[in-house]
Amino acid sequence: MDTPARSRATADAARPAAGDPPIQPMEARLADTLPVGAGWQYEPKWDGFRAIAVRRGGPVSLTSKSGKPLDRYFPDIVATLEAVAECEFVLDGELVIPVGDHLSFGALQARLHPAASRVARLVREAPAQFIMFDCLSSRGNRLDGAPLRRRRAALVALFADLDRPDLLLSPATTDAGIAQRWLDDSGGALDGVIAKPLAEPYRAGERAMVKVKQLRTADCVVGGYRETENREVASLLLGLYDEAGRLDHVGFTSAFAAEDRRQLSAVVEQHRGGPGFTGDRPGGPSRWNAGKEKPWIPLHPELVAEVIYDQITDGRFRHGTRFLRWRPDKNPAQCDRSQLVRELRPSELADVIAPSPARLR
Protein backbone atom coordinates (compact mmCIF):
# COMPACT_ATOMS: atom_id res chain seq x y z
CA MET A 1 0.00 0.00 0.00
CA ASP A 2 1.30 3.46 -0.86
CA THR A 3 1.99 6.12 1.70
CA PRO A 4 0.57 9.63 1.10
CA ALA A 5 4.11 10.83 0.35
CA ARG A 6 4.54 8.18 -2.35
CA SER A 7 1.18 9.04 -3.94
CA ARG A 8 2.08 12.73 -4.03
CA ALA A 9 5.47 11.94 -5.56
CA THR A 10 3.84 9.84 -8.26
CA ALA A 11 1.35 12.58 -9.04
CA ASP A 12 4.06 15.23 -9.17
CA ALA A 13 6.05 13.11 -11.63
CA ALA A 14 3.16 13.28 -14.12
CA ARG A 15 2.07 16.86 -13.42
CA PRO A 16 1.20 18.62 -16.70
CA ALA A 17 2.41 22.04 -15.65
CA ALA A 18 4.22 24.56 -17.84
CA GLY A 19 7.97 24.17 -17.84
CA ASP A 20 7.94 20.57 -16.60
CA PRO A 21 10.02 17.98 -18.47
CA PRO A 22 8.12 15.55 -20.73
CA ILE A 23 5.83 13.15 -18.90
CA GLN A 24 7.21 9.65 -18.57
CA PRO A 25 4.60 7.09 -19.60
CA MET A 26 3.64 4.39 -17.15
CA GLU A 27 5.18 1.12 -18.32
CA ALA A 28 4.45 -2.60 -18.05
CA ARG A 29 6.37 -5.64 -16.91
CA LEU A 30 6.19 -8.78 -19.05
CA ALA A 31 4.33 -11.82 -17.77
CA ASP A 32 3.37 -15.21 -19.18
CA THR A 33 -0.24 -15.08 -18.00
CA LEU A 34 -2.81 -12.42 -17.22
CA PRO A 35 -3.41 -11.53 -13.57
CA VAL A 36 -6.91 -12.46 -12.48
CA GLY A 37 -9.24 -11.41 -9.72
CA ALA A 38 -11.10 -8.27 -8.82
CA GLY A 39 -9.42 -4.94 -9.40
CA TRP A 40 -7.96 -5.35 -12.91
CA GLN A 41 -8.77 -3.67 -16.19
CA TYR A 42 -7.66 -5.29 -19.46
CA GLU A 43 -6.95 -3.58 -22.77
CA PRO A 44 -5.53 -4.61 -26.16
CA LYS A 45 -1.82 -3.95 -26.57
CA TRP A 46 -1.28 -1.83 -29.68
CA ASP A 47 1.76 -2.07 -31.94
CA GLY A 48 2.59 1.59 -32.56
CA PHE A 49 4.42 4.59 -31.14
CA ARG A 50 3.56 5.39 -27.53
CA ALA A 51 2.79 9.10 -27.19
CA ILE A 52 1.62 11.63 -24.60
CA ALA A 53 -0.60 14.42 -25.96
CA VAL A 54 -0.64 17.60 -23.88
CA ARG A 55 -2.74 20.74 -24.35
CA ARG A 56 -2.85 23.58 -21.86
CA GLY A 57 -5.08 26.07 -23.61
CA GLY A 58 -2.80 26.56 -26.62
CA PRO A 59 -0.98 24.30 -29.10
CA VAL A 60 -0.90 20.55 -28.68
CA SER A 61 2.42 18.81 -28.00
CA LEU A 62 3.11 15.16 -28.75
CA THR A 63 6.05 13.48 -27.01
CA SER A 64 7.41 9.98 -27.42
CA LYS A 65 8.08 7.36 -24.76
CA SER A 66 11.65 8.66 -24.53
CA GLY A 67 10.49 12.27 -24.17
CA LYS A 68 11.32 13.38 -27.73
CA PRO A 69 8.90 15.67 -29.61
CA LEU A 70 6.75 14.02 -32.26
CA ASP A 71 4.75 17.07 -33.39
CA ARG A 72 6.56 17.60 -36.70
CA TYR A 73 6.22 13.96 -37.68
CA PHE A 74 2.50 13.66 -36.92
CA PRO A 75 1.02 17.05 -37.87
CA ASP A 76 -2.25 15.35 -38.79
CA ILE A 77 -2.81 14.18 -35.20
CA VAL A 78 -1.71 17.52 -33.77
CA ALA A 79 -4.19 19.33 -36.04
CA THR A 80 -6.97 16.94 -35.07
CA LEU A 81 -6.39 17.40 -31.34
CA GLU A 82 -6.18 21.17 -31.71
CA ALA A 83 -9.52 21.17 -33.51
CA VAL A 84 -11.44 19.60 -30.62
CA ALA A 85 -13.45 21.84 -28.33
CA GLU A 86 -11.60 20.79 -25.16
CA CYS A 87 -8.60 23.05 -24.67
CA GLU A 88 -6.94 21.42 -21.64
CA PHE A 89 -6.03 17.75 -21.47
CA VAL A 90 -3.20 15.24 -21.04
CA LEU A 91 -3.77 11.94 -22.84
CA ASP A 92 -1.74 8.75 -22.98
CA GLY A 93 -2.12 6.69 -26.12
CA GLU A 94 -0.62 5.00 -29.16
CA LEU A 95 0.04 6.41 -32.60
CA VAL A 96 -0.75 3.89 -35.35
CA ILE A 97 -1.03 3.99 -39.13
CA PRO A 98 -3.42 1.57 -40.85
CA VAL A 99 -2.28 0.43 -44.29
CA GLY A 100 -4.71 -1.90 -46.02
CA ASP A 101 -6.18 -4.24 -43.43
CA HIS A 102 -3.35 -4.06 -40.90
CA LEU A 103 -1.28 -1.65 -38.83
CA SER A 104 2.05 -0.73 -40.42
CA PHE A 105 4.99 -0.11 -38.10
CA GLY A 106 7.08 0.61 -41.16
CA ALA A 107 4.76 3.50 -42.06
CA LEU A 108 5.31 4.93 -38.57
CA GLN A 109 9.07 4.69 -38.96
CA ALA A 110 8.88 6.40 -42.36
CA ARG A 111 7.30 9.45 -40.69
CA LEU A 112 10.53 10.08 -38.75
CA HIS A 113 12.03 11.98 -41.67
CA PRO A 114 13.85 15.34 -41.51
CA ALA A 115 12.13 16.78 -44.60
CA ALA A 116 8.76 18.41 -43.89
CA SER A 117 7.73 17.92 -47.53
CA ARG A 118 8.30 14.16 -47.22
CA VAL A 119 6.26 14.00 -43.99
CA ALA A 120 3.45 15.99 -45.64
CA ARG A 121 3.34 13.50 -48.53
CA LEU A 122 3.24 10.56 -46.11
CA VAL A 123 0.40 12.20 -44.18
CA ARG A 124 -1.63 12.43 -47.40
CA GLU A 125 -0.87 8.86 -48.39
CA ALA A 126 -1.42 7.19 -45.00
CA PRO A 127 -3.04 9.29 -42.23
CA ALA A 128 -2.27 8.33 -38.65
CA GLN A 129 -4.67 7.52 -35.82
CA PHE A 130 -4.33 8.15 -32.09
CA ILE A 131 -5.69 5.38 -29.86
CA MET A 132 -6.33 6.81 -26.39
CA PHE A 133 -6.18 4.62 -23.29
CA ASP A 134 -5.50 6.92 -20.31
CA CYS A 135 -6.36 10.45 -19.21
CA LEU A 136 -4.06 12.34 -16.84
CA SER A 137 -5.88 15.66 -17.04
CA SER A 138 -9.22 16.79 -18.47
CA ARG A 139 -11.27 19.98 -18.35
CA GLY A 140 -8.98 21.60 -15.84
CA ASN A 141 -8.92 18.61 -13.49
CA ARG A 142 -5.65 16.81 -12.76
CA LEU A 143 -6.24 13.08 -12.69
CA ASP A 144 -2.78 11.52 -12.57
CA GLY A 145 -3.14 10.88 -8.83
CA ALA A 146 -6.65 9.44 -9.24
CA PRO A 147 -7.35 5.69 -9.52
CA LEU A 148 -7.63 4.21 -12.99
CA ARG A 149 -11.39 3.69 -12.75
CA ARG A 150 -11.84 7.47 -12.38
CA ARG A 151 -9.34 8.25 -15.15
CA ARG A 152 -11.10 5.81 -17.48
CA ALA A 153 -14.47 7.43 -16.77
CA ALA A 154 -12.99 10.84 -17.60
CA LEU A 155 -11.49 9.47 -20.82
CA VAL A 156 -14.81 7.94 -21.88
CA ALA A 157 -16.60 11.23 -21.15
CA LEU A 158 -14.03 13.18 -23.15
CA PHE A 159 -14.21 10.74 -26.05
CA ALA A 160 -18.01 11.05 -26.13
CA ASP A 161 -17.55 14.67 -27.27
CA LEU A 162 -15.20 13.68 -30.09
CA ASP A 163 -16.46 12.62 -33.49
CA ARG A 164 -13.28 12.06 -35.48
CA PRO A 165 -12.17 8.86 -37.22
CA ASP A 166 -8.52 9.45 -36.34
CA LEU A 167 -9.16 9.63 -32.58
CA LEU A 168 -10.05 6.24 -31.14
CA LEU A 169 -10.91 4.95 -27.67
CA SER A 170 -9.09 1.72 -26.83
CA PRO A 171 -11.47 -1.05 -25.71
CA ALA A 172 -11.27 -2.13 -22.08
CA THR A 173 -12.88 -4.82 -19.94
CA THR A 174 -12.79 -5.91 -16.30
CA ASP A 175 -13.56 -9.51 -17.26
CA ALA A 176 -10.39 -11.63 -17.35
CA GLY A 177 -12.21 -14.29 -19.34
CA ILE A 178 -12.94 -11.82 -22.14
CA ALA A 179 -9.33 -10.64 -22.13
CA GLN A 180 -8.08 -14.22 -22.36
CA ARG A 181 -10.42 -14.85 -25.29
CA TRP A 182 -8.90 -11.81 -27.03
CA LEU A 183 -5.58 -13.65 -26.90
CA ASP A 184 -7.00 -17.07 -27.75
CA ASP A 185 -9.40 -16.09 -30.55
CA SER A 186 -7.53 -13.34 -32.38
CA GLY A 187 -5.32 -15.77 -34.28
CA GLY A 188 -2.23 -13.70 -33.55
CA ALA A 189 -3.77 -10.53 -35.01
CA LEU A 190 -3.63 -8.91 -31.56
CA ASP A 191 -0.21 -7.82 -30.28
CA GLY A 192 -1.09 -8.70 -26.68
CA VAL A 193 -3.11 -7.62 -23.65
CA ILE A 194 -2.27 -5.04 -20.97
CA ALA A 195 -3.60 -5.44 -17.42
CA LYS A 196 -3.89 -2.34 -15.22
CA PRO A 197 -4.85 -2.10 -11.51
CA LEU A 198 -8.11 -0.17 -11.22
CA ALA A 199 -7.36 1.32 -7.81
CA GLU A 200 -3.89 2.67 -8.58
CA PRO A 201 -2.84 6.18 -9.68
CA TYR A 202 -0.84 6.85 -12.83
CA ARG A 203 2.70 5.83 -11.91
CA ALA A 204 4.79 7.80 -14.40
CA GLY A 205 7.95 5.98 -15.45
CA GLU A 206 7.20 2.89 -13.35
CA ARG A 207 6.41 -0.63 -14.50
CA ALA A 208 3.04 -0.62 -12.79
CA MET A 209 1.12 -2.55 -15.47
CA VAL A 210 1.33 -6.15 -16.68
CA LYS A 211 1.62 -7.15 -20.35
CA VAL A 212 1.11 -10.53 -21.94
CA LYS A 213 2.42 -10.53 -25.48
CA GLN A 214 1.03 -12.58 -28.32
CA LEU A 215 3.76 -14.83 -29.65
CA ARG A 216 3.48 -16.33 -33.12
CA THR A 217 5.42 -19.10 -34.85
CA ALA A 218 6.78 -19.39 -38.38
CA ASP A 219 8.62 -22.08 -40.32
CA CYS A 220 11.72 -20.55 -41.93
CA VAL A 221 14.45 -21.78 -44.22
CA VAL A 222 17.93 -21.44 -42.74
CA GLY A 223 19.78 -19.71 -45.55
CA GLY A 224 23.03 -19.13 -43.68
CA TYR A 225 24.63 -18.47 -40.34
CA ARG A 226 27.20 -16.31 -38.57
CA GLU A 227 30.01 -17.60 -36.39
CA THR A 228 31.46 -16.59 -33.04
CA GLU A 229 35.17 -15.91 -32.61
CA ASN A 230 35.48 -19.57 -31.60
CA ARG A 231 33.91 -20.58 -34.93
CA GLU A 232 30.74 -21.84 -33.30
CA VAL A 233 27.28 -20.87 -34.54
CA ALA A 234 26.41 -17.37 -33.30
CA SER A 235 23.11 -17.02 -35.15
CA LEU A 236 21.00 -18.75 -37.77
CA LEU A 237 19.89 -16.49 -40.62
CA LEU A 238 16.26 -17.07 -41.54
CA GLY A 239 14.59 -16.83 -44.90
CA LEU A 240 11.14 -16.96 -46.51
CA TYR A 241 10.33 -17.35 -50.19
CA ASP A 242 8.71 -14.50 -52.11
CA GLU A 243 6.11 -14.90 -54.86
CA ALA A 244 8.85 -15.22 -57.48
CA GLY A 245 10.49 -18.11 -55.63
CA ARG A 246 13.44 -16.11 -54.29
CA LEU A 247 14.61 -16.72 -50.75
CA ASP A 248 14.57 -13.43 -48.80
CA HIS A 249 16.45 -12.90 -45.57
CA VAL A 250 13.83 -11.97 -42.94
CA GLY A 251 15.59 -12.23 -39.57
CA PHE A 252 17.69 -14.34 -37.26
CA THR A 253 17.66 -16.48 -34.14
CA SER A 254 20.61 -16.52 -31.76
CA ALA A 255 19.70 -17.40 -28.17
CA PHE A 256 21.53 -20.71 -27.95
CA ALA A 257 23.19 -22.32 -24.96
CA ALA A 258 26.89 -23.20 -25.32
CA GLU A 259 26.16 -26.93 -25.71
CA ASP A 260 23.50 -26.23 -28.34
CA ARG A 261 25.94 -24.07 -30.32
CA ARG A 262 28.34 -27.01 -30.61
CA GLN A 263 25.54 -29.26 -31.83
CA LEU A 264 24.40 -26.62 -34.31
CA SER A 265 27.85 -26.46 -35.83
CA ALA A 266 27.59 -30.16 -36.71
CA VAL A 267 24.12 -29.65 -38.21
CA VAL A 268 24.89 -26.65 -40.44
CA GLU A 269 28.25 -28.07 -41.59
CA GLN A 270 26.36 -30.67 -43.65
CA HIS A 271 24.60 -27.93 -45.66
CA ARG A 272 27.43 -25.52 -46.40
CA GLY A 273 28.25 -24.42 -49.93
CA GLY A 274 24.77 -23.51 -51.12
CA PRO A 275 23.61 -20.24 -52.67
CA GLY A 276 22.19 -18.93 -49.41
CA PHE A 277 19.67 -16.15 -50.03
CA THR A 278 18.63 -15.56 -53.63
CA GLY A 279 16.47 -12.51 -52.92
CA ASP A 280 17.08 -9.97 -50.16
CA ARG A 281 20.37 -10.79 -48.46
CA PRO A 282 21.66 -10.10 -44.92
CA GLY A 283 22.46 -6.42 -44.47
CA GLY A 284 25.72 -4.80 -45.53
CA PRO A 285 27.54 -1.90 -43.86
CA SER A 286 25.36 0.37 -41.70
CA ARG A 287 25.58 2.79 -38.81
CA TRP A 288 24.82 -0.12 -36.47
CA ASN A 289 27.97 -2.08 -37.38
CA ALA A 290 30.53 0.75 -37.71
CA GLY A 291 30.30 0.66 -41.50
CA LYS A 292 31.52 -2.93 -41.72
CA GLU A 293 29.61 -5.75 -43.30
CA LYS A 294 29.25 -8.74 -40.98
CA PRO A 295 30.37 -11.91 -42.76
CA TRP A 296 28.02 -14.86 -42.98
CA ILE A 297 28.22 -18.38 -44.38
CA PRO A 298 25.62 -19.43 -47.00
CA LEU A 299 23.86 -22.79 -46.85
CA HIS A 300 21.85 -24.96 -49.20
CA PRO A 301 18.15 -24.16 -48.56
CA GLU A 302 17.37 -27.51 -46.93
CA LEU A 303 17.05 -26.83 -43.19
CA VAL A 304 13.69 -25.64 -41.84
CA ALA A 305 13.43 -24.16 -38.35
CA GLU A 306 10.27 -23.24 -36.49
CA VAL A 307 10.80 -20.01 -34.56
CA ILE A 308 8.73 -17.85 -32.22
CA TYR A 309 8.39 -14.18 -33.16
CA ASP A 310 6.48 -11.20 -31.87
CA GLN A 311 6.09 -8.56 -34.58
CA ILE A 312 6.51 -8.06 -38.32
CA THR A 313 7.72 -4.89 -40.07
CA ASP A 314 7.72 -4.74 -43.87
CA GLY A 315 7.73 -8.51 -44.17
CA ARG A 316 10.64 -9.04 -41.74
CA PHE A 317 10.88 -10.03 -38.09
CA ARG A 318 11.29 -6.78 -36.19
CA HIS A 319 13.23 -8.40 -33.34
CA GLY A 320 15.33 -11.51 -32.91
CA THR A 321 13.29 -14.72 -32.87
CA ARG A 322 13.42 -17.71 -30.51
CA PHE A 323 14.32 -21.11 -31.89
CA LEU A 324 11.60 -23.67 -31.17
CA ARG A 325 12.46 -26.83 -33.10
CA TRP A 326 13.66 -28.28 -36.39
CA ARG A 327 11.01 -29.19 -38.97
CA PRO A 328 12.43 -32.07 -41.05
CA ASP A 329 8.88 -32.84 -42.19
CA LYS A 330 8.46 -29.43 -43.80
CA ASN A 331 9.19 -28.80 -47.47
CA PRO A 332 11.42 -25.69 -47.58
CA ALA A 333 9.54 -24.46 -50.67
CA GLN A 334 6.42 -24.09 -48.49
CA CYS A 335 8.11 -21.52 -46.24
CA ASP A 336 6.77 -18.20 -47.50
CA ARG A 337 5.34 -14.98 -46.06
CA SER A 338 1.73 -16.20 -46.24
CA GLN A 339 2.16 -17.70 -42.76
CA LEU A 340 3.07 -14.37 -41.13
CA VAL A 341 0.39 -12.71 -39.02
CA ARG A 342 0.13 -8.92 -38.89
CA GLU A 343 -1.77 -6.89 -36.33
CA LEU A 344 -5.15 -5.83 -37.66
CA ARG A 345 -6.24 -2.20 -37.90
CA PRO A 346 -8.50 -1.14 -34.98
CA SER A 347 -11.75 -1.34 -36.98
CA GLU A 348 -10.99 -4.90 -38.11
CA LEU A 349 -9.72 -5.96 -34.68
CA ALA A 350 -12.97 -4.82 -33.08
CA ASP A 351 -14.76 -7.54 -35.06
CA VAL A 352 -12.17 -10.15 -34.11
CA ILE A 353 -12.27 -9.63 -30.36
CA ALA A 354 -16.11 -9.26 -30.43
CA PRO A 355 -16.42 -7.56 -27.01
CA SER A 356 -19.38 -8.09 -24.76
CA PRO A 357 -21.03 -4.62 -24.44
CA ALA A 358 -22.07 -5.30 -20.87
CA ARG A 359 -18.49 -5.83 -19.72
CA LEU A 360 -16.68 -3.44 -22.03
CA ARG A 361 -16.31 0.23 -21.18
C-alpha positions in Angstrom: 0.0 0.0 0.0 1.3 3.5 -0.9 2.0 6.1 1.7 0.6 9.6 1.1 4.1 10.8 0.3 4.5 8.2 -2.3 1.2 9.0 -3.9 2.1 12.7 -4.0 5.5 11.9 -5.6 3.8 9.8 -8.3 1.3 12.6 -9.0 4.1 15.2 -9.2 6.1 13.1 -11.6 3.2 13.3 -14.1 2.1 16.9 -13.4 1.2 18.6 -16.7 2.4 22.0 -15.7 4.2 24.6 -17.8 8.0 24.2 -17.8 7.9 20.6 -16.6 10.0 18.0 -18.5 8.1 15.6 -20.7 5.8 13.2 -18.9 7.2 9.6 -18.6 4.6 7.1 -19.6 3.6 4.4 -17.2 5.2 1.1 -18.3 4.4 -2.6 -18.0 6.4 -5.6 -16.9 6.2 -8.8 -19.1 4.3 -11.8 -17.8 3.4 -15.2 -19.2 -0.2 -15.1 -18.0 -2.8 -12.4 -17.2 -3.4 -11.5 -13.6 -6.9 -12.5 -12.5 -9.2 -11.4 -9.7 -11.1 -8.3 -8.8 -9.4 -4.9 -9.4 -8.0 -5.4 -12.9 -8.8 -3.7 -16.2 -7.7 -5.3 -19.5 -6.9 -3.6 -22.8 -5.5 -4.6 -26.2 -1.8 -4.0 -26.6 -1.3 -1.8 -29.7 1.8 -2.1 -31.9 2.6 1.6 -32.6 4.4 4.6 -31.1 3.6 5.4 -27.5 2.8 9.1 -27.2 1.6 11.6 -24.6 -0.6 14.4 -26.0 -0.6 17.6 -23.9 -2.7 20.7 -24.4 -2.8 23.6 -21.9 -5.1 26.1 -23.6 -2.8 26.6 -26.6 -1.0 24.3 -29.1 -0.9 20.5 -28.7 2.4 18.8 -28.0 3.1 15.2 -28.7 6.0 13.5 -27.0 7.4 10.0 -27.4 8.1 7.4 -24.8 11.7 8.7 -24.5 10.5 12.3 -24.2 11.3 13.4 -27.7 8.9 15.7 -29.6 6.7 14.0 -32.3 4.7 17.1 -33.4 6.6 17.6 -36.7 6.2 14.0 -37.7 2.5 13.7 -36.9 1.0 17.0 -37.9 -2.2 15.3 -38.8 -2.8 14.2 -35.2 -1.7 17.5 -33.8 -4.2 19.3 -36.0 -7.0 16.9 -35.1 -6.4 17.4 -31.3 -6.2 21.2 -31.7 -9.5 21.2 -33.5 -11.4 19.6 -30.6 -13.4 21.8 -28.3 -11.6 20.8 -25.2 -8.6 23.1 -24.7 -6.9 21.4 -21.6 -6.0 17.8 -21.5 -3.2 15.2 -21.0 -3.8 11.9 -22.8 -1.7 8.7 -23.0 -2.1 6.7 -26.1 -0.6 5.0 -29.2 0.0 6.4 -32.6 -0.8 3.9 -35.3 -1.0 4.0 -39.1 -3.4 1.6 -40.8 -2.3 0.4 -44.3 -4.7 -1.9 -46.0 -6.2 -4.2 -43.4 -3.3 -4.1 -40.9 -1.3 -1.6 -38.8 2.1 -0.7 -40.4 5.0 -0.1 -38.1 7.1 0.6 -41.2 4.8 3.5 -42.1 5.3 4.9 -38.6 9.1 4.7 -39.0 8.9 6.4 -42.4 7.3 9.5 -40.7 10.5 10.1 -38.8 12.0 12.0 -41.7 13.8 15.3 -41.5 12.1 16.8 -44.6 8.8 18.4 -43.9 7.7 17.9 -47.5 8.3 14.2 -47.2 6.3 14.0 -44.0 3.4 16.0 -45.6 3.3 13.5 -48.5 3.2 10.6 -46.1 0.4 12.2 -44.2 -1.6 12.4 -47.4 -0.9 8.9 -48.4 -1.4 7.2 -45.0 -3.0 9.3 -42.2 -2.3 8.3 -38.7 -4.7 7.5 -35.8 -4.3 8.2 -32.1 -5.7 5.4 -29.9 -6.3 6.8 -26.4 -6.2 4.6 -23.3 -5.5 6.9 -20.3 -6.4 10.4 -19.2 -4.1 12.3 -16.8 -5.9 15.7 -17.0 -9.2 16.8 -18.5 -11.3 20.0 -18.4 -9.0 21.6 -15.8 -8.9 18.6 -13.5 -5.7 16.8 -12.8 -6.2 13.1 -12.7 -2.8 11.5 -12.6 -3.1 10.9 -8.8 -6.6 9.4 -9.2 -7.3 5.7 -9.5 -7.6 4.2 -13.0 -11.4 3.7 -12.7 -11.8 7.5 -12.4 -9.3 8.2 -15.1 -11.1 5.8 -17.5 -14.5 7.4 -16.8 -13.0 10.8 -17.6 -11.5 9.5 -20.8 -14.8 7.9 -21.9 -16.6 11.2 -21.1 -14.0 13.2 -23.2 -14.2 10.7 -26.1 -18.0 11.1 -26.1 -17.6 14.7 -27.3 -15.2 13.7 -30.1 -16.5 12.6 -33.5 -13.3 12.1 -35.5 -12.2 8.9 -37.2 -8.5 9.4 -36.3 -9.2 9.6 -32.6 -10.0 6.2 -31.1 -10.9 4.9 -27.7 -9.1 1.7 -26.8 -11.5 -1.0 -25.7 -11.3 -2.1 -22.1 -12.9 -4.8 -19.9 -12.8 -5.9 -16.3 -13.6 -9.5 -17.3 -10.4 -11.6 -17.3 -12.2 -14.3 -19.3 -12.9 -11.8 -22.1 -9.3 -10.6 -22.1 -8.1 -14.2 -22.4 -10.4 -14.9 -25.3 -8.9 -11.8 -27.0 -5.6 -13.6 -26.9 -7.0 -17.1 -27.7 -9.4 -16.1 -30.6 -7.5 -13.3 -32.4 -5.3 -15.8 -34.3 -2.2 -13.7 -33.5 -3.8 -10.5 -35.0 -3.6 -8.9 -31.6 -0.2 -7.8 -30.3 -1.1 -8.7 -26.7 -3.1 -7.6 -23.6 -2.3 -5.0 -21.0 -3.6 -5.4 -17.4 -3.9 -2.3 -15.2 -4.9 -2.1 -11.5 -8.1 -0.2 -11.2 -7.4 1.3 -7.8 -3.9 2.7 -8.6 -2.8 6.2 -9.7 -0.8 6.8 -12.8 2.7 5.8 -11.9 4.8 7.8 -14.4 8.0 6.0 -15.5 7.2 2.9 -13.4 6.4 -0.6 -14.5 3.0 -0.6 -12.8 1.1 -2.5 -15.5 1.3 -6.2 -16.7 1.6 -7.2 -20.3 1.1 -10.5 -21.9 2.4 -10.5 -25.5 1.0 -12.6 -28.3 3.8 -14.8 -29.7 3.5 -16.3 -33.1 5.4 -19.1 -34.8 6.8 -19.4 -38.4 8.6 -22.1 -40.3 11.7 -20.6 -41.9 14.5 -21.8 -44.2 17.9 -21.4 -42.7 19.8 -19.7 -45.6 23.0 -19.1 -43.7 24.6 -18.5 -40.3 27.2 -16.3 -38.6 30.0 -17.6 -36.4 31.5 -16.6 -33.0 35.2 -15.9 -32.6 35.5 -19.6 -31.6 33.9 -20.6 -34.9 30.7 -21.8 -33.3 27.3 -20.9 -34.5 26.4 -17.4 -33.3 23.1 -17.0 -35.1 21.0 -18.8 -37.8 19.9 -16.5 -40.6 16.3 -17.1 -41.5 14.6 -16.8 -44.9 11.1 -17.0 -46.5 10.3 -17.3 -50.2 8.7 -14.5 -52.1 6.1 -14.9 -54.9 8.9 -15.2 -57.5 10.5 -18.1 -55.6 13.4 -16.1 -54.3 14.6 -16.7 -50.7 14.6 -13.4 -48.8 16.5 -12.9 -45.6 13.8 -12.0 -42.9 15.6 -12.2 -39.6 17.7 -14.3 -37.3 17.7 -16.5 -34.1 20.6 -16.5 -31.8 19.7 -17.4 -28.2 21.5 -20.7 -27.9 23.2 -22.3 -25.0 26.9 -23.2 -25.3 26.2 -26.9 -25.7 23.5 -26.2 -28.3 25.9 -24.1 -30.3 28.3 -27.0 -30.6 25.5 -29.3 -31.8 24.4 -26.6 -34.3 27.9 -26.5 -35.8 27.6 -30.2 -36.7 24.1 -29.6 -38.2 24.9 -26.6 -40.4 28.2 -28.1 -41.6 26.4 -30.7 -43.6 24.6 -27.9 -45.7 27.4 -25.5 -46.4 28.2 -24.4 -49.9 24.8 -23.5 -51.1 23.6 -20.2 -52.7 22.2 -18.9 -49.4 19.7 -16.2 -50.0 18.6 -15.6 -53.6 16.5 -12.5 -52.9 17.1 -10.0 -50.2 20.4 -10.8 -48.5 21.7 -10.1 -44.9 22.5 -6.4 -44.5 25.7 -4.8 -45.5 27.5 -1.9 -43.9 25.4 0.4 -41.7 25.6 2.8 -38.8 24.8 -0.1 -36.5 28.0 -2.1 -37.4 30.5 0.8 -37.7 30.3 0.7 -41.5 31.5 -2.9 -41.7 29.6 -5.8 -43.3 29.3 -8.7 -41.0 30.4 -11.9 -42.8 28.0 -14.9 -43.0 28.2 -18.4 -44.4 25.6 -19.4 -47.0 23.9 -22.8 -46.9 21.9 -25.0 -49.2 18.2 -24.2 -48.6 17.4 -27.5 -46.9 17.1 -26.8 -43.2 13.7 -25.6 -41.8 13.4 -24.2 -38.3 10.3 -23.2 -36.5 10.8 -20.0 -34.6 8.7 -17.9 -32.2 8.4 -14.2 -33.2 6.5 -11.2 -31.9 6.1 -8.6 -34.6 6.5 -8.1 -38.3 7.7 -4.9 -40.1 7.7 -4.7 -43.9 7.7 -8.5 -44.2 10.6 -9.0 -41.7 10.9 -10.0 -38.1 11.3 -6.8 -36.2 13.2 -8.4 -33.3 15.3 -11.5 -32.9 13.3 -14.7 -32.9 13.4 -17.7 -30.5 14.3 -21.1 -31.9 11.6 -23.7 -31.2 12.5 -26.8 -33.1 13.7 -28.3 -36.4 11.0 -29.2 -39.0 12.4 -32.1 -41.1 8.9 -32.8 -42.2 8.5 -29.4 -43.8 9.2 -28.8 -47.5 11.4 -25.7 -47.6 9.5 -24.5 -50.7 6.4 -24.1 -48.5 8.1 -21.5 -46.2 6.8 -18.2 -47.5 5.3 -15.0 -46.1 1.7 -16.2 -46.2 2.2 -17.7 -42.8 3.1 -14.4 -41.1 0.4 -12.7 -39.0 0.1 -8.9 -38.9 -1.8 -6.9 -36.3 -5.2 -5.8 -37.7 -6.2 -2.2 -37.9 -8.5 -1.1 -35.0 -11.8 -1.3 -37.0 -11.0 -4.9 -38.1 -9.7 -6.0 -34.7 -13.0 -4.8 -33.1 -14.8 -7.5 -35.1 -12.2 -10.1 -34.1 -12.3 -9.6 -30.4 -16.1 -9.3 -30.4 -16.4 -7.6 -27.0 -19.4 -8.1 -24.8 -21.0 -4.6 -24.4 -22.1 -5.3 -20.9 -18.5 -5.8 -19.7 -16.7 -3.4 -22.0 -16.3 0.2 -21.2 
